């Protein structure tokens, strides 16, 4: 009888683990599917029949190109959707899951990974900057990672101005990841932010142009 009870208890625990893992998997899948939907590419394509991947030199399906080549409406809609696809799965995930579990790492990474390596459009993968901001905002009320990323973007764009833009983004995400590792105590957030930074830096490296590096302080050129 005792063996039967113990066996039943073990089966219940095993089923519970499977259910928990499935929940993390579903939120990860949601994030990857949303991330793979390149809103900044599709919105100008649908509204104005513009392929923003063919017009700029970087061929990036990003929000800045949606603004530049699609206009304000395409740009603002792309910005909202690109932020939302990172925000929604992470924000909902932290409400339903244990953010302290390492199983939460794929939930954080999935929208950025999906944008960088979209399932059906691998050749059109983007740099994932806006999606990264969406993911970090989804950690609300823990906003330190989002603040770090915003701070270094502003710092390297306004105070110490780094050009070309790809190098600026590489430095920004490098400093962002370093500060998260130093100050954030939640391991899942540390690891997730580090992987996000690696993905974004990689996407910028493969699209990096070999033009001259220019550094200026404030408005001094």
N, C-alpha and C positions, 0 to 999 in steps of 0.2 A: 504493500500500500504506500509506504514512504517513497519507494522508488518511483511509483507511478505519479505521485504528487510532485516529486522533484523533476521528473521528466516533463510533466505538464507545465511546471513553472519555467523551465528552460525554454520550452517551445514558445511560451508567451513572451519571454524576454527577447528571443530571437525574432519573433514576428514584430515586436515593438521596434527593434533596431532596424529591421527592413523598412518599416513604415516611416521612421525618421529619415533614413537615407533617401527614400523615395521623395520625401518632401524637399530635401535639399536639391535633389536631382531636378525636380520639376521647376524650381525657381532658377536653377542654373540654365535649364533648357529655355525657359522664358526669356532670360537675359540674353542668351545667345541668339535666339530667333529675332528678338527686337534689335539687338546689335547688328545682326546681318541685314536688317532692313535699312538701306542707305537713304534716309529721308532727304538729305541734302542733295542727293543725286536725282531721286525720283520726283521731288516737288517741282524743280525747274523743268524737268523732262515732261511732266504731265501738264503743267500750267502754261509753259512757253515753248515746249518742244525744243529745249536746249539741253545738250549733253555737256555738262560742265567738266567732264573728264577729258574732253577733247580740246578745250579752249586754253586753259592755263598751262604754263610750262611744267608745273608739278603734277598735273593730271589727277589732282586730289578731289574726291567727292565730299568736300567739306563745306562748313557753313560760310567761311569767308568767300569761297568761290561762288556759293549760291547767292550771296549778297552782290558780289562783283558782276556776275554775268546774268543773274536772274532778276536782279532788282530788289527793292526793299521788301515787297510782299513775300517773294520766294525766300529771301534771306531770313526774315523773322519767323516764318512758318518752319523753316528748316532748323533754326536755332531752338525753337520750342520743342519740336519733335526729337531732335538729337539729344537735348537735355533730358527729355522725358523717358527716352528708351534706356538711359542709364539709371535714372532716378526711380522709376516705377518698380522694377524687379528687386532692387536693393532695399528700398523703403518698405515695400510689402514683405520682403523676406525677413527683415529684422523684426517685424511685428509678429511673424509666425514662427521664426526659428531662433535658435540660440546663436547670437552673434559672436559669442566667445568660443564656439566650436570651430576647429580648423575646417570642418565641412562647409563653413560659410565662405571660405576663400574663393572657391569656384563661383559662388553667387556674385561676389564682387567683381571678379575678373571677366565673367562671361560677356557682358555687354561690350566691353572694350575689345575683347578678343574677337567677338562677332563682327564688330565694325572693321577691325584691322584685317580679318580674314573671313569675309562673308561667305556663307555656305554656297550660294548659287552664283556669286560674282567675285570669285577670288582675285581676278585680275584688277578689280576696281576697289580693293580694300583701301580704307582711308587712314589718316594719321591718328584719329580717335581722341583728339583733344577735347572736343565738346562732350563726347560720350563719357570721358573720364570725369569731367566736372559733374555731369549728371549722376554718375555712380557715387561720387564723394558727397554730393548734396543729399543723396539717398540715405546717408548715414545719420542724418538729423535725429537727435540733437547733438551728436558728435560731429562738429563742423571744423575741428582743427585741421584735418587733412585738406579740406576744400580751401580753407583760409591760407594754408601754406602754398598751395598751388597757385591761387590767385595772387598772393604776395609776390612770388618769384616771377610770375608772368609780368606783373606791373613793374617790378624792379628792373628786369632785364629789357623792358620796353621803354621805360621812362627815365630811370636813374642812370644805370649803366646799360647803354643801348648796344645790343649785340646784333650784328648782321653777318650772314644771312639769317632769315627767320628760322630755318631748320636748326642751326646751331643754337639759337636762342631757346628753342623748345627743348632741345637735348639738355642744355644746362638747367633749364627750369625744372624738368622732370627729375633730373639727377639730384638737385638740391631738395626738391620736394620729398623724394623717397628717403633721402638721408635724414631730414628733419622728422619725418614720420617714424623712422626706426629709432631715433633718439628719444622722442617725447611721448609717443603713443604706447600705452602698456598692453593693449589688446593684441594678442599675437595674430589673430585672423586679419585684423586691419593692417598690421605691419606687413605681413606676407602679401596680402592682396594688393596693397599700394605699391610694394616693391615690384610685383609681377606686372602691374599696370604700367609702371614707369619703364620697365624693360621692353614691353610691347610697343609703347609709344616711341621710345628712343630708337628701337629697331626700325619702325616704320619711317622715321625721319632719316635715319642713316641710309636706307636704301633709296630714298628720294632726295638725298642731300646733293646740292650742286657744289661744284668745286670752285666757286667764285671766291674772291678775296674776302677775308674776315675783317670786319670793321668794328671797332669798339670806340664809343664816344661817351662822355659823361654829360648827363642832362641834355642840354640843347647844343653843346659844343660839337661841332662837326670837324 
